Amino acid sequence: MSTVAVVGAGAMGEAIVSGMLAKGWSPDDLVLAVRREEHAAALRASYAVEVTDAVSAAAKADVVLVGVKPVDVPGLLGQIGPRLRPGALVVSLAVGLTTSSLEAALPGGTPVVRVMPNTPAQVGAGVSVISAGSCCDDAQLAVVEDIMSAVGTVVRLPEKLQDAAGAVSGSGPAYVFLAIEALTEAGVHLGLPRTTSTQLAVQTFVGAARLAAETGEHPAVLRERVTSPGGTTAAGLRQLEERGLRAAFLAATEASRDRSRAIGG
């Protein structure tokens, strides 16, 4: 089994570590790098893994997951590049950064993979979109697939679709949270206690998503089954359609995709 370094073990990095350990990876196969010593101490206590500095962690690993902010990635790669093991695989979790820009910041021939995870990974229900760089072969991509499957579903896509996928799955949880918030507030407006309205809204999203996932049926079919002609749901859906719900989602995903492209430069 490969030795994996997680550089920048924030919420996403820690979720991946926790998921890997739960899936049978040994703490000895993991090494983490964080800046704050109090965070390092907490990680050691929680997971019994080695926590050190970024350069030392990268030098020990076959796979290096880079989980720092996009603006910090080039500088970090410049630091760890000279210390990488021969053939070491570098995996970026940073939004927007292309594999070509990652390769340019690393020694020639370094295999890289671009990953767009999402926050439900923190509860093992994430989806990660992965794309290989020019020097990454299928076996190396499969290693990344194995790692990211510890926190949810993994989808392989050509890199040209990464920004679009991120607009749906990467930013999508925020849209869902906003919808839960709005539905909760609507329930309160109608007279429901806030705790009850929150419970109803959250569980409705959980149940509807699970139904869609487990049946595999088209969302339109599932929607139609809830919608009786001339009924209450039809009346509500008409209001959402008239207020441009579909157009709003299209505009939101286009804006997210364009912002991802801008970050990538």
N, C-alpha and C positions, 0 to 999 in steps of 0.2 A: 504494500500500500504506500502511496506517495506521502512525503512529508509536505504539509501545507502551511504556509505562513499567511496570516491575516493581518495586513498592515492597515491600521486605522479601525480598530474594533469598536466602532460605535454601535448604534442599535442594530443596523443591518449586519455588520460583521459579527457581533455577538450572537445574533439569531442564527447565522450560518454555523458558527462554532457549536452552539447548543444543539442544533439539528444534526450536525455531523456526529457528535458524541452519542446522541440518542439513537442514531442509525448504526452504531457499532464501531465508529472510528475510535482509536485509542488516543488518550490525551498525549501520549508520546509522539503521535504523528502530527501534532499541531503545535505551532509556535505563534504567538500574538505579539503585536507591537502597538503600543499606545504612548501618548505623550505624558499624561499625568500619572504620577506614581500611585496616588490613591485609587485611580481606576485600575492600574496594573495589579495592585494588591487585591482588589475586589475580584478581578478575573481569576487570579491564582486561587483564591479561596473558593470561588464558585465552581471552577472547572478543572482544577489541578493541572493546568497547562503552564508551559513556560511562557513568560511575558518579558520581552526585552525591547531593544530599540529597533528601528526599521531596518537598518543596514544589516545588523546581526541576524535578524529574523529571516530576511531575504536570502542571506548567504547560506542558510541551513536548509532551504526548501527546494522541493522539486516543482511546486506550484505556489505562486505568490498572488494572493488576492489583494488588490489595492482598493481600499474602501474609504479613501480620503476625499475631500471636496474636489470637484473638477479643477478649480483654479490651482490646487496644490499638487495635482498629479504630475505635471511635467518636471517640477523641481524634485519631487520624490523619486521619479524614475531615473533622473540624472544621478541621484545619490546611490540608489541600489543597483543600477545597471552594471557597474564595474565589478560588483561582488556576486553577481548571479552565478549559480552553477551552470556548467555547460548543458544546454538543452532545457534549462528551466523555463517553465510556462508562466507567463504573466497574464493575469486576469483582472480587467478593470470593471469596477462596479459604478463608475462615474458616468452620469448622464451626459450625452452629447459628444463625448470624445471618440473620434474615429480610430479604428485600428491602425490606419496609416500614421496618424499623429502619435500614437503610442509607440509604434515601431520606430519612428524617427527619433524618439527620445531614448531608445534603448540600443544596445550593441546590435550590429547587423545580424540578421538571421534569427533574432529572438522571436519565438512563437508567442502570439498574443490572442486573447479572446475578449470580446466586448460583451458585457452582461448588463441587462436592464432588469433588476429585480423589483419587487414592490413590497410595501410594508406588511401585508398579511403574512409574509414570511416569518414574522415574529411569533405567529401562532401556528406555523407549519402549513399554512394555506396560501402561500404565495404563488406567483407565476413569474418565471425568469425567462427572458428572451436572450438567446445566446447567438453570437456570430463570430466566425473564425477570421483571423487575420490571414495575410498572404503566406505566412510561414508556418501556419498551424495545420496539422493533418487531422484526419478523422479520429484517430485514436486519442489524440490530445483533446479534441473537442468532447469526446466521450468522457474523459476524466472530469471536465468541467460540468458536464451534464450530470454525472454521478454526484459531484459535490453539491450542486444546486438543487438536486432532487431531494436532498435532506430537508429542504424547507418548502417543498411544494412541487408544482408542475414545471416542467422545462419545455420550452418551444425553441426549436432551431429555425432561424430565419436568415436570409441574405442581409448583409449589413445595410443595404439601401433602404430596407424597411424598418430599421431599428427606431428611427425617430417617430415614425407613425405608430409602431407597436408601443413605444413608451408613452405616447399620448393617450393610448387606450388603457394599458395595464399599469404603467408607472404612475401616471397622474390620476387614473381612474378611481382609486380608492378615495381620493379627496372629493370627487364628484358624488360618490356614493354616500360619504359621510355628510356632505351638504344636503343630499336628498333626505337622509335619515333625520337630520336636524330640522329641515323644512317640514317634513311630515309630522314630526313630534310637535313642532310649534302649531301646526294646523290643528292637531288633536287637542292641544291645550286651549286654543281659540274656541273650539267647539264644546269646551267644558270638561274635558278629561283631566284628572290629576296628572301632573308632569311625569311622575314616576311611571304611572300606568301608560301614558302616551308614549314614553320612551321605550318601555318594554314592548308594546305592541309594534312600534315602528321598527325597532331593531330586529325582533324575531320575524317580522314579515319579510324583511330583506334577506335574513338568513335562510328562511324557509323557501322563499321564491328562488334564490340562487341555487340552493340545494336541489330543488325540483328541476330546474333547468339543467344542472350538471348531471344529475343521475338519470334523467329520462333521455337527454340528448335531443329533445324535440326543439323545433324552432321557437324562439321567443314569441313570435306572432301567433303561433298555434296555442301556446300556453295562455297568452293574453286573451285570445278569443274565447277560451274556455271559461274565463272568469267573467266575461262580458256578455250578459244577457241583453237581447235587443230591447231598447227602451228602459233598461234598468239603471240602478244606481251607479255601477261602474262605468257604463257607457256615458252617463252624464258627466262624471268626473273626467274621463279620458277626453271628452270633447273640449273641456276647459284647458287641459294640458296641451292639446293639439292647437287650439286657437291661440294660445299664448306662446307658441313656437318652441316647444320642448325639443323637438328633433333638430331644429335649426340651431338652438342654443348648444346642444351637444356637438354638432358639427363645427360650430365656431370655436368652441372650447378646445376640441382636439386639434384643430388647425393651428390655433394659437400656441398650444403646447408643443406640437411638432416643430413649428417655426422657431420657437424659443430654444428647443433642443439643438436645432441646426446652428443657431446663432452662438450658443455656448461652444459648440464644436469648432467654430471659427470657419 
